[in-house]
């Protein structure tokens, strides 16, 4: 088995209200920043022992599907890197 770190980024789908991002965007605009769009996201880093990176990604994806994200309102991405 090899050690991997899977990073799961969970964000609301386009069209779903994101009050945290709206509040932050207004604050940034008051500070003089011009924004086209802003979305909030949660990031989870999971250390996994697996036979290969694909297995680690599959397991992290299952975690996202079953607990970390609500597929009805969230999109998520999984990235996997081998731990040193």
C-alpha positions in Angstrom: 0.0 0.0 0.0 1.1 3.5 -0.7 0.1 6.7 1.2 -1.9 9.3 -0.7 -3.5 12.6 0.2 -6.9 13.2 -1.5 -8.1 16.8 -1.6 -11.9 17.0 -2.0 -13.2 20.5 -2.8 -17.0 20.9 -2.3 -18.8 24.0 -3.7 -22.4 24.9 -4.3 -23.7 24.3 -7.9 -24.3 27.4 -10.0 -27.7 28.8 -9.4 -27.8 27.7 -5.7 -27.9 30.6 -3.3 -24.5 31.2 -1.6 -25.1 33.8 1.1 -21.5 33.4 2.4 -20.1 34.2 -1.0 -22.5 37.1 -1.5 -21.5 38.7 1.7 -17.8 38.3 1.0 -18.2 39.6 -2.5 -20.0 42.8 -1.3 -17.2 43.3 1.3 -14.5 42.9 -1.4 -16.3 45.3 -3.7 -16.5 47.9 -0.8 -12.7 47.5 -0.5 -12.3 48.4 -4.2 -12.0 45.0 -5.8 -13.9 44.3 -9.0 -15.3 40.7 -9.2 -17.0 38.8 -11.9 -18.1 36.0 -9.6 -17.3 34.5 -6.2 -18.3 31.1 -4.8 -17.5 29.7 -1.4 -16.0 26.2 -1.0 -15.1 23.7 1.6 -11.8 21.7 1.3 -11.1 18.4 2.9 -7.7 16.8 2.9 -7.9 13.0 3.5 -4.8 10.8 4.0 -5.5 7.4 2.5 -3.5 4.2 2.1 -4.3 2.5 -1.2 -2.8 0.3 -3.9 -2.8 3.1 -6.4 -3.9 6.7 -7.0 -7.1 5.6 -8.8 -8.2 3.6 -5.8 -7.5 6.5 -3.5 -9.5 8.8 -5.8 -12.4 6.3 -5.9 -12.5 6.0 -2.2 -12.4 9.8 -1.7 -15.1 10.2 -4.3 -17.3 7.8 -2.4 -16.7 9.7 0.8 -17.8 12.9 -1.0 -20.9 11.2 -2.4 -21.9 9.7 0.9 -21.1 12.4 3.4 -19.0 15.4 2.3 -21.2 16.7 -0.4 -24.9 16.7 -1.1 -25.1 15.8 -4.8 -28.4 17.7 -5.2 -26.8 21.1 -4.4 -23.0 20.5 -4.5 -20.3 19.9 -7.1 -17.1 18.4 -6.0 -13.6 17.7 -7.3 -11.1 15.1 -6.1 -7.3 15.5 -6.5 -4.9 12.9 -5.3 -1.2 13.1 -4.7 1.3 10.6 -3.3 2.5 11.4 0.2 6.3 11.6 0.6 
